[in-house]
Structures are given as C-alpha cells and as structure tokens.
Amino acid sequence: MARTEEISFDPPIAGGIVVGHDGSSAAHEAMRWAVEEGRVRSQAVHVVRAWVLSGVIRDMGGISAGVPSFDEAGTWVEQQLHESLATCEPQGVEVHTHVIHEASTDVILAAAATADMVVLGNRGRGGFAGAIIGSVAENVVRHAPCTVVVVRHRR
C-alpha cells in the first residue's frame, strides 16, 4: 500500500468533484451523478480508477483467459473506463480520468485531499453482497477531509 502523499494525479486535482470508479454498476451510477453535479456546479470532475492486477484478471475472464501483461491490463482498465464514461454524456463538463495501479481506498483518499467533494457508489465489486455500503465507501466516508456523497445503486 502506498502512502496517500506518494500518489499523484495528472492533471493535479485542485478542487472539483472526484468520483471513484471500479467498473461496477454502482460506480457507474455514481459517475453519472458526479458528471451531472459537475454540470450543475460548473466544476471539473475527476474520475479516479484504482486497480490491482488480480482484480483486472478476474474482470477480464479469469486465469483461464490468460494472464495479461501489466501494460495490457492497464490499457484494458483505461478502455473500460472511457467506454463507461462516454455513456454518462460528459459533453460540456470538464472531465479528467486518472487510472492508477494502487489500492482503491488509498487513491481515493489521496484525491480527496484536494477535492471539494468525493462521489462513490454504495457497493463495489467485492465482499458481501448483502452489505449496505462497501468497505471502500465506508473508509472514505470516515477519513475524507471533504464532503462525501454515496450514491445508492438501485437494482
């Protein structure tokens, strides 16, 4: 795990809305909400996608599909993020994407340090299906220095 001060963003996050994305449907709803909020507030939206290789291998079809190289995995994550973002109608909103190989909580808290708001989905891709809020969202709510909005995904 990296210390949050070791994580950097290009372009730097200086205010605006940060939305965490992990490829889940709940994260997609949060991204849609954040883009619309950015439109209403005239604020930049920073879509942050943290990833680790084991999670990407699972998302790409598991070991049976073959183990991608680090670069292939990173390219796949970035492509999936941009495809998902395109469905959120980001036209007219300043949107930046940040794809970072690191633990989700660390990356989002690093982004939150200089953001006005963080937006997350209520459930991610792991853990207990019956949980009301995922572990990343819970940790960010507890430790972020800014407003945190948790968008509930309705099935």
Buried (B, 14 or more C-beta within 10 A) or exposed (E): EEEBEEBEBEEEBEEBBBBBBBBBBBBBBBBBBBBBBBBEBEBBBBBBBBBEBEBBBEBBEEEEEEEBEEEEBBEBBBEBBEEBBEEBEBEEBEBBBBBBBBBBBBBBBBBBBBBBBBBBBBBBBBEEEEBEBBBBBBBBBEEBEBEBBBBEBEE
